[in-house]
Amino acid sequence: MPVSPGTRLGPYEILDLLGAGGMGEVYRARDTRLHRTVAVKVLSAEAVADPERKRRFMQEAKAASALNHPNIVTIYDIGASGGTDFIAMEYVAGKPLNQALAPGGPGLRPLLQFAAQIAAALAQAHAAGIIHRDVKPTNVMVTADGLVKVLDFGLAKLTEPVGGDGMTRTRLEAPPTEAGAILGTAAYMSPEQAEGKRIDARSDIFSFGVVLYEMVTGRRPFSGDSAVSTLAAVLREDPAPASHLRRDLPPEVETIISRCLRKDPGRRFQHMDEVKAALDDALLERPAKETETVPSIAVLPFANLSADKDNEYFSDGLAEEILNALTQLPGLRVIARASAFAFRGREHAIGEIGEKLKVQSILQGSVRRAGNRIRVTAQLIQVADESQLWSERYDRELTDVFAIQDEIAQAIVEKLRVKLGGKSGQPLVKRYTENLEAHSLYLKGIFHMDRLTGEEMEKGRGYLEQAVAAEPGYAPALVELASYHFGRSIMAVAPPLEEFPKELEAAQRAVAADETLGDAHCALAITEAFYQFRWQEALGRFQTALRLSPASSRARWWHGHVLFAVGRMEESLAEFHRSLDLDPLSTLSHTFVASAYSLTGRHDRAIHYSRQALDIDPHHWMALALLGEGYSCLGQFDEGIAWLEKARQALPGEFWPTGYLGCAYVRGGKRADAERLLAELEEKRRHQYVSALGMVMVAVALGEVDRAFAWLETGVEERDPNLCALIPDPHYQPLRADPRYLQILRRVNLAPPK
């Protein structure tokens, strides 16, 4: 039946043609029953010629009509009139996204806001089991006031013939007039869609990544002279980094795009709500001017050019001591060791390092040690143009190592124009010992401690204890020993009552030896909080630590933990974000941010940061646990349990992540598994230390309140450091109406929540 202005399709009176595509034509029409303007898509005869395809399409289009979201065009009606099949839908007065992206269009922030709206629409559809299959700019409308509407949910099914194996087959045939449209569609297909494989929601995530790339750069990431060559590019080529085409693109947006565009679906974002959370963070986090106006530097590990390759500990240590001295300067953002040293032994362009760490300058150098002489070269490089701001070579006696470090630090301060404040006229690198053997033992200790395996940390502890034996007032070595004992306690490797006294002694000795060392106050504040339950005193001491070392990511980590222990969650989250700013390639920094989001019920963001941590270390137990907890709390029980079981295998001890697993079992209807887990933990307690708090969480989930309180009492007696989560963690909610809960809070000096 011919369609023209005035034609009636059921109750819809055609007004004028809006556009045409491979599936038919779209008209503006009037609904004569409800007296409203609608859009009517008239389906082409070719599109509905196959009865089976039409049946499947009608089934999915009906499902899509149930979607109710402000960023999704609503389907009002599906019908036929005079042999013409049509769909009536919400009329959107606006422009297709590809027209909205024309030169002179929106700036970066509005574009990212558009992208977040598209992601929200796709997340809603995926939650309803609907895959779009044809995400591209022409299927997105933008209204004059910036509202995004995604079109054609479920309609792409009509263009995909189904093979005998039930898998969809990519269709490239089209009438000659539609060749450009087909070529355009090919450019947005996922690799698995291009190969005709079975697809899921991750295919839409890839297509969304293509759209986002085009939105911010003005170019498609994959292109060719034909549909076939375009699909070949999708399958085999990696696009140029988006930041190479748009210099003002924030690194976090580059990360979102590259993760969406991974060829392997298993390495992309796994859920669209993760993409939405990542975009929200890119839009809502710290203003860009905060990092632009503050001088920033990364101190890379110095290359070991000595004949003895075992001297790597010395070259690393020399760089780290310069880094530690710089963290004490107000007004200078210094990247933490974990992130700066991530580039050890790998060739990276200065621009790439600067982009990943978000710094303006980089210090790099080398050390050659021979007997009692050392040669140190250092150069300070400006990231923006890779120009050399300063360089120097030192040929000295080994006894001059502290003077060399101080001269380098002073040169950095001068070139970056950093204000010294109270340190003016003083050495920046403090000489803690004249005993070069003690200094060497200390450097060996931190070198092995940073390897983070049980065996290496034990070796590091041994060197640190020898350093302190040789120099009893060696404050930095005492701080590292305190950190070692706290780590064993909080990770349930050893009973807290065995480790905390050793930590307390080391921290007190460190503060007594040097009251100006911020990390010493941090170590003592940790013990005051987690061992002595002196939370307010600890908060005051953290202020001292941060005044002395404002760029200490370690102090920000643990300050954030004490803030959430006393219920100041938003302040805690802000502190964790500051630690991430100082240590952007650290798994711990990402997981602490994820933990704060998890405790406040923002599980999509917790999943996002957990995924970022796993990109750095795929086996990190805390990131695995928080990822599993996020999925479990969002109702994706099987996926959540799988991640939590993997986390438990990676755990150094049994503590709160195991409790998350028990809770996930109960949520997922696997009560017997939760009961088995709790019994297993209680049996394990007979032979080794197991954190009581993990068992409390499982018992609470099972509704065994008395059993939960019995283990909670044990946790208090044992000074379990995980008691810091009593107020913020929603897992304890079922206990809070019980008078015993308030008694527990008073015993650990935490105020009852209001």
Secondary structure as GFF3:
##gff-version 3
##sequence-region A 1 754
A	DSSP	beta_strand	8	9	.	.	.	ID=ss1
A	DSSP	beta_strand	12	21	.	.	.	ID=ss2
A	DSSP	beta_strand	24	31	.	.	.	ID=ss3
A	DSSP	beta_strand	36	43	.	.	.	ID=ss4
A	DSSP	alpha_helix	51	64	.	.	.	ID=ss5
A	DSSP	beta_strand	75	81	.	.	.	ID=ss6
A	DSSP	beta_strand	84	90	.	.	.	ID=ss7
A	DSSP	beta_strand	94	96	.	.	.	ID=ss8
A	DSSP	alpha_helix	97	100	.	.	.	ID=ss9
A	DSSP	alpha_helix	108	127	.	.	.	ID=ss10
A	DSSP	three_ten_helix	137	139	.	.	.	ID=ss11
A	DSSP	beta_strand	140	143	.	.	.	ID=ss12
A	DSSP	beta_strand	148	150	.	.	.	ID=ss13
A	DSSP	three_ten_helix	155	159	.	.	.	ID=ss14
A	DSSP	three_ten_helix	176	178	.	.	.	ID=ss15
A	DSSP	alpha_helix	179	187	.	.	.	ID=ss16
A	DSSP	alpha_helix	191	194	.	.	.	ID=ss17
A	DSSP	alpha_helix	201	217	.	.	.	ID=ss18
A	DSSP	alpha_helix	227	236	.	.	.	ID=ss19
A	DSSP	alpha_helix	242	245	.	.	.	ID=ss20
A	DSSP	alpha_helix	251	260	.	.	.	ID=ss21
A	DSSP	three_ten_helix	265	267	.	.	.	ID=ss22
A	DSSP	alpha_helix	272	284	.	.	.	ID=ss23
A	DSSP	alpha_helix	289	293	.	.	.	ID=ss24
A	DSSP	beta_strand	296	299	.	.	.	ID=ss25
A	DSSP	beta_strand	303	304	.	.	.	ID=ss26
A	DSSP	three_ten_helix	309	311	.	.	.	ID=ss27
A	DSSP	alpha_helix	312	326	.	.	.	ID=ss28
A	DSSP	beta_strand	333	334	.	.	.	ID=ss29
A	DSSP	alpha_helix	337	340	.	.	.	ID=ss30
A	DSSP	three_ten_helix	341	343	.	.	.	ID=ss31
A	DSSP	alpha_helix	350	357	.	.	.	ID=ss32
A	DSSP	beta_strand	361	370	.	.	.	ID=ss33
A	DSSP	beta_strand	373	382	.	.	.	ID=ss34
A	DSSP	beta_strand	387	397	.	.	.	ID=ss35
A	DSSP	three_ten_helix	398	400	.	.	.	ID=ss36
A	DSSP	alpha_helix	401	416	.	.	.	ID=ss37
A	DSSP	three_ten_helix	421	423	.	.	.	ID=ss38
A	DSSP	alpha_helix	436	449	.	.	.	ID=ss39
A	DSSP	alpha_helix	454	470	.	.	.	ID=ss40
A	DSSP	alpha_helix	475	490	.	.	.	ID=ss41
A	DSSP	alpha_helix	496	513	.	.	.	ID=ss42
A	DSSP	alpha_helix	518	530	.	.	.	ID=ss43
A	DSSP	alpha_helix	535	548	.	.	.	ID=ss44
A	DSSP	alpha_helix	553	565	.	.	.	ID=ss45
A	DSSP	alpha_helix	569	582	.	.	.	ID=ss46
A	DSSP	alpha_helix	587	599	.	.	.	ID=ss47
A	DSSP	alpha_helix	603	616	.	.	.	ID=ss48
A	DSSP	alpha_helix	621	633	.	.	.	ID=ss49
A	DSSP	alpha_helix	637	650	.	.	.	ID=ss50
A	DSSP	alpha_helix	656	667	.	.	.	ID=ss51
A	DSSP	alpha_helix	671	684	.	.	.	ID=ss52
A	DSSP	alpha_helix	692	701	.	.	.	ID=ss53
A	DSSP	alpha_helix	705	717	.	.	.	ID=ss54
A	DSSP	three_ten_helix	721	725	.	.	.	ID=ss55
A	DSSP	three_ten_helix	730	735	.	.	.	ID=ss56
A	DSSP	alpha_helix	739	747	.	.	.	ID=ss57
###
